[in-house]
Amino acid sequence: MPEGPIATIIREKLTSALNPERLEIEDDSGRHAGHHHDGGMDATPGGESHFNLTVVSASFEGLGRLARQRAVTEALRAELAGPIHALSIRTLTPAEARV
């Protein structure tokens, strides 16, 4: 299944910022369709509002969990302020991914 425009932006930005060895992007919006939050809809009708990410990058070496997640969210700052409503992030170093 081809990636949508938001997933493509996520891939491009994280590839540029973190040079990941592996990057998995899952659009999880369908599980949130019809949910309401703060008077609005959680999931947009076309999807691409909720994502699960797995990022494996050597740039995470020596960083704690919070610093790794900040690196991801900083790269996606504009998208998190707009079309992305929720983001689940799993960050690993290449050594951690092989375990």
JORA-V951418 format. One record per backbone hydrogen bond with DSSP energy under -0.5 kcal/mol. NH is the residue of the N-H (numbers start at 1). CO is the residue of the C=O. E is the energy in kcal/mol with one decimal. If there is no record, write none. Layout:
BEGIN
NH | CO | E
NH | CO | E
END
This chain:
BEGIN
8 | 4 | -2.2
9 | 5 | -1.8
10 | 6 | -2.6
11 | 7 | -2.5
12 | 8 | -2.5
13 | 9 | -2.8
14 | 10 | -2.6
15 | 11 | -2.2
16 | 12 | -2.1
17 | 13 | -2.6
18 | 14 | -2.7
19 | 15 | -1.4
21 | 56 | -3.0
22 | 56 | -1.5
24 | 54 | -2.7
26 | 52 | -2.6
27 | 25 | -0.5
28 | 26 | -0.9
28 | 50 | -2.5
29 | 50 | -0.7
31 | 28 | -1.2
32 | 29 | -1.8
33 | 29 | -0.5
33 | 30 | -0.8
35 | 32 | -2.1
37 | 40 | -3.4
40 | 37 | -2.4
42 | 35 | -2.8
43 | 32 | -0.7
47 | 44 | -2.0
51 | 86 | -2.1
52 | 26 | -2.4
53 | 88 | -3.5
54 | 24 | -2.1
55 | 90 | -2.9
56 | 22 | -2.8
57 | 55 | -0.6
57 | 92 | -2.3
59 | 18 | -0.5
60 | 57 | -1.5
61 | 58 | -1.8
63 | 60 | -2.3
68 | 64 | -2.1
69 | 65 | -2.3
70 | 66 | -2.4
71 | 67 | -1.8
72 | 68 | -1.6
73 | 69 | -2.8
74 | 70 | -2.7
75 | 71 | -1.5
76 | 72 | -1.3
77 | 74 | -1.2
80 | 76 | -2.4
81 | 77 | -1.3
82 | 79 | -0.8
84 | 79 | -2.7
85 | 49 | -2.9
85 | 83 | -0.6
86 | 49 | -2.1
88 | 51 | -2.8
89 | 87 | -0.5
90 | 53 | -2.2
92 | 55 | -2.6
97 | 93 | -2.1
98 | 94 | -1.2
99 | 95 | -0.6
99 | 96 | -0.6
END
